[in-house]
Amino acid sequence: MLKQENVKIRKIRPQDDLTLAKIIRNSLKSVHLDQPGTAYFDENLDHLSQYYQKENRWY
């Protein structure tokens, strides 16, 4: 079990982008959602740190 004191929440950094995109795409693929029209093909997925820096975008 993960203890709460070991969890650190921070803003997404540019160096996180590729890892996050890979995790999300692998998760979508595992449930057969690697299809056009899903987040799997969203170009913003490769640049989440930039996407969420804009006003009124939260993660």
C-alpha positions in Angstrom: 0.0 0.0 0.0 1.3 3.5 -0.9 1.6 5.8 2.1 0.3 9.3 1.6 3.6 10.9 2.7 5.3 9.3 -0.3 3.0 11.0 -2.8 4.1 14.3 -4.3 1.9 16.2 -6.6 3.5 18.8 -8.8 3.0 20.5 -12.2 3.8 18.6 -15.3 7.2 19.5 -16.7 8.4 19.3 -20.3 10.7 16.3 -19.4 7.6 14.4 -18.3 5.8 14.7 -21.7 7.1 11.6 -23.4 6.7 9.3 -20.4 3.2 10.5 -19.7 2.2 10.1 -23.4 3.6 6.5 -23.3 1.7 5.6 -20.2 -1.5 7.0 -21.5 -1.2 5.3 -24.9 -0.2 2.0 -23.4 -3.3 2.2 -21.1 -5.6 3.0 -24.0 -4.1 0.3 -26.1 -4.6 -2.3 -23.3 -8.4 -1.7 -23.5 -8.4 -1.5 -27.3 -8.9 2.2 -27.5 -5.9 2.8 -29.8 -8.4 4.0 -32.5 -8.8 7.2 -34.5 -11.0 9.7 -32.6 -9.6 8.8 -29.2 -6.9 10.5 -27.1 -4.5 7.9 -28.4 -4.1 10.0 -31.6 -4.4 13.4 -30.0 -1.4 15.5 -30.9 -1.6 17.4 -27.6 -0.8 14.1 -25.8 2.8 14.5 -26.7 3.0 18.0 -25.2 0.9 17.9 -22.1 3.1 20.3 -20.2 2.5 23.0 -22.8 -1.2 22.1 -23.1 -1.9 22.5 -19.4 0.0 25.8 -19.0 -2.8 27.6 -20.9 -5.5 29.5 -19.0 -8.5 27.4 -17.7 -6.8 24.1 -18.3 -6.5 21.8 -15.3 -5.1 18.4 -14.7 
